[in-house]
Every structure is written in C-alpha cells, then in structure tokens.
Amino acid sequence: MTTRQRILRKLVNIYPPFMGAGIRISFDEKANKVNVKMKLSWYNRNYVGTHFGGSLYAMCDPFYMILLMDILGKEYIVWDKAATIDFVKPGRSTVFAEFYIPDERIEQIKKEVDKKGKALPEFIAEVKDEQGEVIARVHKYIYVKKKDARKQ
C-alpha cells in the first residue's frame, strides 16, 4: 500500500460530504474492495423519513474511480464519466454498499485500453438495507486511458 493510499484511508471518513451524511468507509487490505455504510439519522433523512437520495448517491460516487486509480497506477488517466441511480425502494434502516473490482476485470480494462486507446467500463453497485434487500442500484461509467495515449 502506498503512502497516498494510507493517507486516503485515514482521511476519507472525515471528508465533510461523507461525514456530514454519516457515511462510513472501510477499505480492504488488498486494495480492490471498499465497503460503505450509512445509518439513517435526522441529517440524512428526507421529507418522508427515508434515506435522502443525494446521500445514497454520495455513498457510491467516487469508489470505483478511486479503486481503478490505485490499481492501475500513475500511467493511466482515470475519470468518472457518467452515473445513474435507480431508487428501487425506500431505505428505512442502515444501508450498505460494496465496491469490488476483481483482477480479471482489471486485465480486461487494460487489454481494451491497449487495443482501442481507451476504455469506458461500466460498474454496478447495489445499495442494500439491513435485510439485504436492494434499495438502490448505481451504474458508474469510468473513463480509462493511458497517459501517453493523450498525446496522439
């Protein structure tokens, strides 16, 4: 684990947008998985008493990009390209999301970048409640390109 990764892991839970929504983040030691949880409280509850949609999205926003940046390293450009969120049912309890990128997927992305000059992989994260039921589904599209390919 790099110094940058260690610092990120220590500071991410006090990052104001996460802290303000009550979002808690834990990173896997292998550096390819992140677990996120958010308790329902007065500061992330909407008008009808369920999880605020913006907080549900915030708990899912940066993690696939961060994982890819850390895994691929400095020779790649990695940006969030697009995202959608589908609210499946109201969240009335603590909610959880897991972000995981298997080694095989990393290899596919690298091969696509080598072949096409860039990749736009899609990742899907499910936000689940305490009973394991899906309350939201987030689709993330991440732009990946080698830094030297930018000059072409």
VMD Tcl script that draws the C-alpha trace (Angstrom):
set ca {
  {0.00 0.00 0.00}
  {1.38 3.39 -0.98}
  {1.65 6.36 1.37}
  {-1.08 8.09 -0.66}
  {-3.42 5.14 -0.14}
  {-2.71 5.08 3.62}
  {-3.46 8.80 3.91}
  {-6.67 8.47 1.87}
  {-7.88 5.61 4.06}
  {-7.33 7.65 7.21}
  {-8.89 10.88 5.95}
  {-11.83 9.64 3.88}
  {-14.09 9.17 6.91}
  {-13.61 12.79 7.98}
  {-14.15 14.19 4.46}
  {-17.03 16.66 5.06}
  {-19.52 15.34 2.45}
  {-19.20 11.81 3.86}
  {-19.02 12.83 7.50}
  {-21.98 15.17 7.10}
  {-24.15 12.39 5.67}
  {-22.98 9.85 8.25}
  {-21.21 7.72 5.64}
  {-18.52 5.33 6.94}
  {-15.94 3.78 4.63}
  {-13.60 0.82 5.08}
  {-11.00 -0.36 2.58}
  {-9.96 -3.96 2.04}
  {-6.25 -4.62 2.58}
  {-5.90 -5.99 -0.96}
  {-6.93 -2.54 -2.27}
  {-9.59 -3.79 -4.69}
  {-12.65 -3.57 -2.43}
  {-14.38 -0.83 -0.43}
  {-17.30 -1.26 1.96}
  {-19.55 1.69 2.75}
  {-22.36 2.06 5.26}
  {-24.74 4.82 6.23}
  {-27.07 4.84 9.22}
  {-30.43 6.57 8.88}
  {-30.43 9.71 11.03}
  {-32.01 13.16 11.17}
  {-29.26 14.67 8.98}
  {-29.64 12.25 6.03}
  {-33.38 11.70 6.19}
  {-35.67 13.21 3.57}
  {-39.11 14.81 3.92}
  {-40.87 11.42 4.14}
  {-38.44 9.93 6.68}
  {-36.33 7.69 4.43}
  {-32.74 8.00 3.22}
  {-32.16 11.14 1.15}
  {-31.37 10.17 -2.45}
  {-28.39 12.52 -2.62}
  {-26.80 10.79 0.36}
  {-27.42 7.37 -1.22}
  {-25.64 8.54 -4.35}
  {-22.83 10.22 -2.36}
  {-22.06 6.94 -0.62}
  {-21.48 5.37 -4.06}
  {-19.90 8.19 -6.03}
  {-16.10 8.04 -6.00}
  {-15.15 4.50 -5.13}
  {-14.85 2.73 -8.48}
  {-12.75 5.63 -9.77}
  {-10.55 5.61 -6.65}
  {-10.07 1.84 -6.83}
  {-9.13 1.98 -10.51}
  {-6.72 4.88 -9.95}
  {-4.97 2.99 -7.16}
  {-4.88 -0.34 -9.00}
  {-3.86 0.94 -12.45}
  {-1.31 3.43 -11.18}
  {0.04 6.73 -12.43}
  {0.43 5.71 -16.08}
  {-3.36 5.78 -16.55}
  {-5.87 8.63 -16.65}
  {-9.00 7.64 -14.73}
  {-12.12 9.83 -14.57}
  {-15.75 9.42 -13.69}
  {-17.61 9.70 -17.00}
  {-21.28 9.20 -16.09}
  {-23.59 7.73 -13.50}
  {-27.23 6.91 -12.93}
  {-29.07 5.83 -9.81}
  {-32.25 3.80 -9.70}
  {-34.16 4.07 -6.43}
  {-35.71 0.61 -6.01}
  {-37.43 1.03 -2.64}
  {-37.28 3.40 0.34}
  {-34.34 2.98 2.71}
  {-35.55 2.91 6.30}
  {-32.53 1.41 8.08}
  {-28.74 1.37 7.88}
  {-27.69 0.82 4.27}
  {-24.58 -0.80 2.83}
  {-22.72 -0.91 -0.48}
  {-19.69 -2.88 -1.62}
  {-17.37 -1.83 -4.43}
  {-15.18 -4.62 -5.75}
  {-13.07 -4.94 -8.89}
  {-11.73 -8.46 -9.50}
  {-8.28 -8.93 -11.03}
  {-9.84 -10.37 -14.20}
  {-11.81 -7.16 -14.75}
  {-8.65 -5.09 -14.36}
  {-6.95 -7.20 -17.03}
  {-9.95 -6.75 -19.38}
  {-9.78 -2.98 -18.93}
  {-6.03 -2.91 -19.62}
  {-6.49 -5.02 -22.76}
  {-9.26 -2.75 -24.02}
  {-7.09 0.33 -23.43}
  {-4.20 -1.32 -25.28}
  {-6.47 -2.28 -28.19}
  {-8.72 0.79 -28.51}
  {-6.69 3.51 -26.80}
  {-9.28 3.93 -24.05}
  {-11.93 2.05 -22.12}
  {-15.29 3.01 -20.65}
  {-16.09 0.17 -18.24}
  {-19.45 0.07 -16.52}
  {-19.75 -0.90 -12.88}
  {-22.95 -1.58 -10.97}
  {-23.22 -1.15 -7.21}
  {-26.22 -2.15 -5.18}
  {-27.17 -0.32 -2.01}
  {-28.79 -2.79 0.38}
  {-30.63 -2.43 3.66}
  {-30.08 -4.43 6.86}
  {-32.22 -7.27 5.49}
  {-30.07 -7.49 2.36}
  {-32.78 -6.08 0.11}
  {-31.72 -3.76 -2.71}
  {-32.93 -0.21 -2.17}
  {-30.90 1.47 -4.93}
  {-28.75 0.49 -7.89}
  {-25.97 2.77 -9.16}
  {-24.42 2.46 -12.64}
  {-21.00 4.08 -12.94}
  {-19.08 4.61 -16.18}
  {-15.37 5.25 -15.76}
  {-13.11 6.69 -18.47}
  {-9.69 4.99 -18.61}
  {-6.80 5.88 -20.92}
  {-3.01 5.60 -20.82}
  {-1.35 8.95 -20.16}
  {0.97 8.68 -23.16}
  {-2.05 8.00 -25.43}
  {-3.29 11.54 -24.68}
  {-0.60 12.96 -26.99}
  {-1.89 11.04 -30.03}
}
mol new
graphics top color blue
foreach p $ca { graphics top sphere $p radius 0.5 }
foreach p [lrange $ca 0 end-1] q [lrange $ca 1 end] { graphics top cylinder $p $q radius 0.2 }
display resetview
